[in-house]
């Protein structure tokens, strides 16, 4: 089950590596830190644990209120969809998202103080809002291969045709977000998530209180990470992922990155 939970997250990591994203060498930013944090890779190691974690105090900002970690505060009786996050639909362009955050950050009269912590164009934006960090990640379709780079056709078979131009090929699209907040009791947060999204569809959390609860819906996925502290389970991170763009990423990796390898394997297996 743990492998299944991480499959779609690893897909995103592979894509970023393909796009030239520098390998992550820093750890996840702690929400209470005063220094500017740097985003971590979404592939969360099973053995990762905070050096000295401290649960959120009762006065800490709850990630389920307002524009918090569960997306909004509405109780939908378990029928809520995973169509995006905090009013932002999957597929919104990097430019639109960046402009949105710029306006929010420059509004001195805004109810929430929004700060853009870091920005990796067309790939990732990290913001801080209500002392909670939100890491928005984008996907940009790889450019189509030129005819010259395609494998030569086998004797008696037609040549492979170049891909049809995709109007969204040059657009970086929002498809993944992580919310990072002070440690909260996982059971309490799980209850709120269940009220909003219904019963989970999978879990890898065992007696060690480490793993993830997952919700899988038609539009996307939700992952609640759980880690142990003082013999209890706590959560400090939630993942939201678009199903449609996840499938698009998988298809593009198949079509563009591994086309030569696939052709070679097919010839060997004949």
DRENDO-1510 file (C-alpha; in Angstrom, 1 decimal, always signed):
<recs>
REC; n; res; u; v; w
REC; 1; UNK; +0.0; +0.0; +0.0 .
REC; 2; UNK; +2.9; +2.4; +0.8 .
REC; 3; UNK; +4.3; +1.9; -2.7 .
REC; 4; UNK; +0.9; +2.7; -4.2 .
REC; 5; UNK; +0.6; +5.8; -2.1 .
REC; 6; UNK; +4.0; +7.1; -3.4 .
REC; 7; UNK; +3.6; +6.1; -7.0 .
REC; 8; UNK; +1.9; +9.3; -8.3 .
REC; 9; UNK; +4.2; +11.5; -6.1 .
REC; 10; UNK; +7.3; +9.9; -7.6 .
REC; 11; UNK; +5.9; +10.6; -11.0 .
REC; 12; UNK; +6.1; +14.3; -10.3 .
REC; 13; UNK; +9.6; +14.0; -9.0 .
REC; 14; UNK; +10.8; +12.2; -12.1 .
REC; 15; UNK; +9.3; +14.9; -14.2 .
REC; 16; UNK; +11.1; +17.7; -12.4 .
REC; 17; UNK; +14.4; +15.9; -12.8 .
REC; 18; UNK; +13.7; +15.6; -16.5 .
REC; 19; UNK; +13.0; +19.4; -16.7 .
REC; 20; UNK; +16.3; +20.2; -15.1 .
REC; 21; UNK; +15.2; +20.9; -11.6 .
REC; 22; UNK; +18.2; +20.8; -9.2 .
REC; 23; UNK; +18.3; +17.9; -6.9 .
REC; 24; UNK; +16.8; +18.8; -3.5 .
REC; 25; UNK; +19.5; +18.9; -0.8 .
REC; 26; UNK; +17.7; +20.8; +1.8 .
REC; 27; UNK; +15.1; +19.7; +4.3 .
REC; 28; UNK; +11.4; +20.7; +4.5 .
REC; 29; UNK; +11.0; +24.2; +5.9 .
REC; 30; UNK; +9.7; +24.4; +9.4 .
REC; 31; UNK; +6.6; +26.7; +9.5 .
REC; 32; UNK; +7.8; +28.3; +12.7 .
REC; 33; UNK; +11.3; +29.2; +11.4 .
REC; 34; UNK; +12.3; +32.8; +10.9 .
REC; 35; UNK; +14.7; +32.3; +8.1 .
REC; 36; UNK; +13.5; +31.9; +4.5 .
REC; 37; UNK; +12.9; +28.2; +3.9 .
REC; 38; UNK; +13.6; +26.3; +0.8 .
REC; 39; UNK; +11.1; +23.7; -0.7 .
REC; 40; UNK; +11.8; +20.0; -0.3 .
REC; 41; UNK; +11.1; +17.2; -2.8 .
REC; 42; UNK; +7.6; +15.8; -2.6 .
REC; 43; UNK; +8.8; +12.2; -2.4 .
REC; 44; UNK; +8.8; +12.0; +1.4 .
REC; 45; UNK; +11.1; +9.2; +2.7 .
REC; 46; UNK; +9.4; +6.7; +5.0 .
REC; 47; UNK; +12.1; +7.1; +7.5 .
REC; 48; UNK; +12.1; +10.9; +7.6 .
REC; 49; UNK; +11.3; +12.3; +11.0 .
REC; 50; UNK; +11.7; +15.7; +12.7 .
REC; 51; UNK; +14.8; +16.1; +14.9 .
REC; 52; UNK; +12.8; +17.7; +17.7 .
REC; 53; UNK; +9.1; +18.1; +16.6 .
REC; 54; UNK; +6.7; +20.1; +18.7 .
REC; 55; UNK; +3.0; +19.8; +18.3 .
REC; 56; UNK; +1.0; +22.9; +17.5 .
REC; 57; UNK; -0.3; +24.8; +20.6 .
REC; 58; UNK; -4.1; +25.4; +20.8 .
REC; 59; UNK; -3.4; +29.0; +19.6 .
REC; 60; UNK; -1.7; +27.9; +16.5 .
REC; 61; UNK; -3.4; +28.5; +13.1 .
REC; 62; UNK; -5.6; +25.5; +12.3 .
REC; 63; UNK; -5.0; +24.4; +8.7 .
REC; 64; UNK; -8.7; +23.5; +8.3 .
REC; 65; UNK; -10.0; +27.0; +8.9 .
REC; 66; UNK; -10.4; +29.6; +6.2 .
REC; 67; UNK; -8.0; +29.1; +3.2 .
REC; 68; UNK; -6.1; +26.5; +5.1 .
REC; 69; UNK; -4.7; +23.1; +4.3 .
REC; 70; UNK; -8.0; +21.3; +3.6 .
REC; 71; UNK; -8.8; +23.9; +0.9 .
REC; 72; UNK; -11.6; +25.7; +2.6 .
REC; 73; UNK; -13.7; +25.4; +5.8 .
REC; 74; UNK; -16.9; +24.1; +4.2 .
REC; 75; UNK; -18.4; +20.9; +5.6 .
REC; 76; UNK; -19.6; +19.0; +2.5 .
REC; 77; UNK; -20.7; +15.8; +4.2 .
REC; 78; UNK; -17.9; +13.9; +2.6 .
REC; 79; UNK; -18.9; +14.9; -1.0 .
REC; 80; UNK; -16.2; +17.5; -1.6 .
REC; 81; UNK; -14.3; +17.1; -4.8 .
REC; 82; UNK; -10.5; +17.4; -5.3 .
REC; 83; UNK; -10.7; +19.8; -8.2 .
REC; 84; UNK; -7.9; +22.1; -7.1 .
REC; 85; UNK; -6.9; +23.9; -3.9 .
REC; 86; UNK; -8.2; +27.0; -2.1 .
REC; 87; UNK; -10.3; +28.3; -5.1 .
REC; 88; UNK; -7.5; +27.6; -7.6 .
REC; 89; UNK; -8.5; +25.0; -10.2 .
REC; 90; UNK; -6.1; +22.4; -11.6 .
REC; 91; UNK; -4.5; +23.6; -14.8 .
REC; 92; UNK; -4.2; +27.3; -13.9 .
REC; 93; UNK; -1.0; +28.6; -15.5 .
REC; 94; UNK; +2.1; +29.6; -13.7 .
REC; 95; UNK; +1.8; +33.2; -14.8 .
REC; 96; UNK; -1.8; +33.5; -13.6 .
REC; 97; UNK; -0.9; +32.0; -10.3 .
REC; 98; UNK; +2.1; +34.2; -9.9 .
REC; 99; UNK; +0.1; +37.3; -10.7 .
REC; 100; UNK; -2.6; +36.2; -8.2 .
REC; 101; UNK; +0.0; +35.9; -5.4 .
REC; 102; UNK; +1.7; +39.2; -6.3 .
REC; 103; UNK; -1.7; +41.0; -5.9 .
REC; 104; UNK; -2.4; +39.3; -2.6 .
REC; 105; UNK; +1.1; +40.0; -1.3 .
REC; 106; UNK; +0.9; +43.7; -2.2 .
REC; 107; UNK; -2.5; +44.3; -0.6 .
REC; 108; UNK; -1.8; +46.0; +2.7 .
REC; 109; UNK; -5.5; +45.7; +3.7 .
REC; 110; UNK; -5.8; +42.0; +3.0 .
REC; 111; UNK; -7.2; +39.9; +5.9 .
REC; 112; UNK; -4.4; +37.4; +5.3 .
REC; 113; UNK; -0.7; +38.4; +5.1 .
REC; 114; UNK; +0.6; +36.5; +2.0 .
REC; 115; UNK; +4.3; +36.4; +1.4 .
REC; 116; UNK; +6.1; +34.8; -1.6 .
REC; 117; UNK; +9.0; +32.9; -0.1 .
REC; 118; UNK; +10.6; +31.5; -3.3 .
REC; 119; UNK; +9.8; +31.3; -7.0 .
REC; 120; UNK; +11.2; +28.8; -9.5 .
REC; 121; UNK; +9.6; +30.0; -12.8 .
REC; 122; UNK; +7.3; +27.5; -14.5 .
REC; 123; UNK; +8.0; +24.9; -11.8 .
REC; 124; UNK; +7.3; +26.0; -8.2 .
REC; 125; UNK; +6.0; +28.8; -6.0 .
REC; 126; UNK; +6.3; +28.7; -2.2 .
REC; 127; UNK; +4.2; +31.1; -0.3 .
REC; 128; UNK; +3.4; +31.7; +3.4 .
REC; 129; UNK; -0.1; +32.5; +4.5 .
REC; 130; UNK; -1.4; +32.5; +8.1 .
REC; 131; UNK; +1.9; +31.1; +9.1 .
REC; 132; UNK; +1.3; +28.1; +6.9 .
REC; 133; UNK; +3.4; +27.3; +3.9 .
REC; 134; UNK; +1.9; +26.3; +0.5 .
REC; 135; UNK; +4.1; +24.9; -2.2 .
REC; 136; UNK; +2.4; +25.1; -5.6 .
REC; 137; UNK; +4.0; +22.9; -8.3 .
REC; 138; UNK; +3.5; +23.2; -12.1 .
REC; 139; UNK; +4.0; +20.9; -15.1 .
REC; 140; UNK; +5.2; +22.0; -18.5 .
REC; 141; UNK; +4.8; +19.6; -21.4 .
REC; 142; UNK; +8.2; +18.7; -22.9 .
REC; 143; UNK; +8.7; +20.0; -26.5 .
REC; 144; UNK; +7.9; +17.6; -29.3 .
REC; 145; UNK; +10.8; +15.6; -30.7 .
REC; 146; UNK; +12.0; +16.6; -34.1 .
REC; 147; UNK; +11.6; +14.2; -36.9 .
REC; 148; UNK; +15.4; +13.7; -37.0 .
REC; 149; UNK; +15.5; +12.5; -33.4 .
REC; 150; UNK; +12.8; +9.8; -33.9 .
REC; 151; UNK; +13.8; +6.2; -34.3 .
REC; 152; UNK; +14.4; +5.0; -37.8 .
REC; 153; UNK; +11.5; +2.9; -39.0 .
REC; 154; UNK; +12.0; -0.9; -39.3 .
REC; 155; UNK; +12.0; -2.4; -42.8 .
REC; 156; UNK; +8.6; -2.6; -44.3 .
REC; 157; UNK; +7.0; -0.5; -41.6 .
REC; 158; UNK; +5.8; +3.2; -41.9 .
REC; 159; UNK; +7.9; +5.9; -40.3 .
REC; 160; UNK; +6.7; +7.3; -37.0 .
REC; 161; UNK; +4.9; +10.6; -37.4 .
REC; 162; UNK; +5.8; +13.6; -35.4 .
REC; 163; UNK; +3.4; +14.6; -32.6 .
REC; 164; UNK; +0.7; +17.1; -33.4 .
REC; 165; UNK; +1.3; +20.5; -32.0 .
REC; 166; UNK; -0.3; +20.9; -28.5 .
REC; 167; UNK; -1.6; +24.4; -27.8 .
REC; 168; UNK; -0.7; +23.9; -24.1 .
REC; 169; UNK; +2.8; +22.6; -24.7 .
REC; 170; UNK; +4.4; +25.9; -23.7 .
REC; 171; UNK; +2.2; +26.5; -20.6 .
REC; 172; UNK; +3.2; +25.5; -17.1 .
REC; 173; UNK; +0.1; +24.2; -15.4 .
REC; 174; UNK; -0.7; +23.9; -11.7 .
REC; 175; UNK; -1.1; +20.2; -10.8 .
REC; 176; UNK; +0.3; +19.6; -7.2 .
REC; 177; UNK; +0.3; +21.5; -3.9 .
REC; 178; UNK; +1.6; +20.7; -0.5 .
REC; 179; UNK; +0.6; +22.5; +2.7 .
REC; 180; UNK; +3.0; +22.6; +5.6 .
REC; 181; UNK; +2.0; +23.6; +9.1 .
REC; 182; UNK; +3.0; +23.0; +12.8 .
REC; 183; UNK; +2.4; +19.5; +14.0 .
REC; 184; UNK; -1.3; +18.7; +14.6 .
REC; 185; UNK; -2.8; +15.5; +16.0 .
REC; 186; UNK; -3.4; +13.3; +13.0 .
REC; 187; UNK; -6.6; +11.8; +14.3 .
REC; 188; UNK; -8.2; +15.2; +14.7 .
REC; 189; UNK; -7.2; +16.3; +11.3 .
REC; 190; UNK; -8.2; +13.0; +9.8 .
REC; 191; UNK; -11.7; +13.5; +11.2 .
REC; 192; UNK; -12.0; +16.9; +9.6 .
REC; 193; UNK; -10.8; +15.5; +6.2 .
REC; 194; UNK; -13.2; +12.6; +6.4 .
REC; 195; UNK; -16.1; +15.1; +7.1 .
REC; 196; UNK; -15.1; +17.0; +4.0 .
REC; 197; UNK; -14.0; +14.3; +1.5 .
REC; 198; UNK; -15.6; +11.1; +2.9 .
REC; 199; UNK; -13.9; +7.9; +3.9 .
REC; 200; UNK; -10.3; +7.4; +2.9 .
REC; 201; UNK; -9.5; +4.9; +0.1 .
REC; 202; UNK; -6.2; +3.7; +1.4 .
REC; 203; UNK; -3.8; +3.8; +4.3 .
REC; 204; UNK; -0.2; +2.7; +5.1 .
REC; 205; UNK; -0.3; +3.9; +8.7 .
REC; 206; UNK; +0.5; +1.0; +11.1 .
REC; 207; UNK; +1.4; +0.5; +14.7 .
REC; 208; UNK; +4.5; +2.8; +14.3 .
REC; 209; UNK; +2.1; +5.7; +13.6 .
REC; 210; UNK; +4.1; +6.4; +10.4 .
REC; 211; UNK; +2.7; +6.4; +6.8 .
REC; 212; UNK; -0.1; +8.1; +5.0 .
REC; 213; UNK; -3.9; +8.1; +4.6 .
REC; 214; UNK; -5.0; +8.6; +1.0 .
REC; 215; UNK; -8.2; +9.8; -0.6 .
REC; 216; UNK; -8.7; +9.0; -4.3 .
REC; 217; UNK; -11.4; +10.7; -6.3 .
REC; 218; UNK; -12.3; +11.2; -9.9 .
REC; 219; UNK; -10.6; +14.7; -10.1 .
REC; 220; UNK; -7.5; +14.0; -7.9 .
REC; 221; UNK; -5.8; +12.6; -4.8 .
REC; 222; UNK; -5.2; +13.8; -1.3 .
REC; 223; UNK; -2.5; +12.4; +1.0 .
REC; 224; UNK; -2.3; +13.0; +4.8 .
REC; 225; UNK; +1.2; +12.2; +6.1 .
REC; 226; UNK; +1.4; +10.8; +9.6 .
REC; 227; UNK; +4.5; +10.6; +11.8 .
REC; 228; UNK; +5.1; +9.6; +15.4 .
REC; 229; UNK; +5.7; +11.9; +18.3 .
REC; 230; UNK; +5.4; +11.0; +22.0 .
REC; 231; UNK; +3.8; +7.7; +21.0 .
REC; 232; UNK; +1.0; +9.5; +19.1 .
REC; 233; UNK; +0.5; +10.2; +15.4 .
REC; 234; UNK; +0.9; +13.8; +14.1 .
REC; 235; UNK; +0.5; +15.5; +10.8 .
REC; 236; UNK; +2.4; +18.5; +9.4 .
REC; 237; UNK; +1.9; +18.0; +5.7 .
REC; 238; UNK; -0.9; +17.4; +3.2 .
REC; 239; UNK; -0.6; +16.7; -0.6 .
REC; 240; UNK; -3.2; +17.4; -3.3 .
REC; 241; UNK; -2.6; +16.2; -6.8 .
REC; 242; UNK; -4.6; +16.4; -10.1 .
REC; 243; UNK; -5.5; +13.1; -11.6 .
REC; 244; UNK; -5.9; +14.4; -15.1 .
REC; 245; UNK; -2.5; +16.1; -15.2 .
REC; 246; UNK; -0.9; +13.2; -13.4 .
REC; 247; UNK; -2.1; +10.9; -16.2 .
REC; 248; UNK; -0.8; +13.5; -18.7 .
REC; 249; UNK; +2.6; +13.5; -17.1 .
REC; 250; UNK; +2.8; +9.7; -17.2 .
REC; 251; UNK; +1.7; +9.7; -20.9 .
REC; 252; UNK; +4.3; +12.3; -21.8 .
REC; 253; UNK; +7.1; +10.4; -20.0 .
REC; 254; UNK; +6.1; +7.3; -21.9 .
REC; 255; UNK; +5.9; +9.1; -25.3 .
REC; 256; UNK; +8.9; +11.4; -25.1 .
REC; 257; UNK; +11.5; +10.4; -22.5 .
REC; 258; UNK; +11.5; +6.7; -23.0 .
REC; 259; UNK; +10.6; +6.3; -26.7 .
REC; 260; UNK; +14.0; +4.9; -27.7 .
REC; 261; UNK; +14.2; +2.6; -24.7 .
REC; 262; UNK; +10.8; +1.2; -25.4 .
REC; 263; UNK; +11.6; +0.6; -29.0 .
REC; 264; UNK; +14.8; -1.2; -28.1 .
REC; 265; UNK; +13.0; -3.4; -25.6 .
REC; 266; UNK; +10.3; -4.3; -28.1 .
REC; 267; UNK; +13.0; -5.3; -30.6 .
REC; 268; UNK; +14.7; -7.5; -28.0 .
REC; 269; UNK; +11.4; -9.2; -27.0 .
REC; 270; UNK; +10.4; -10.3; -30.5 .
</recs>
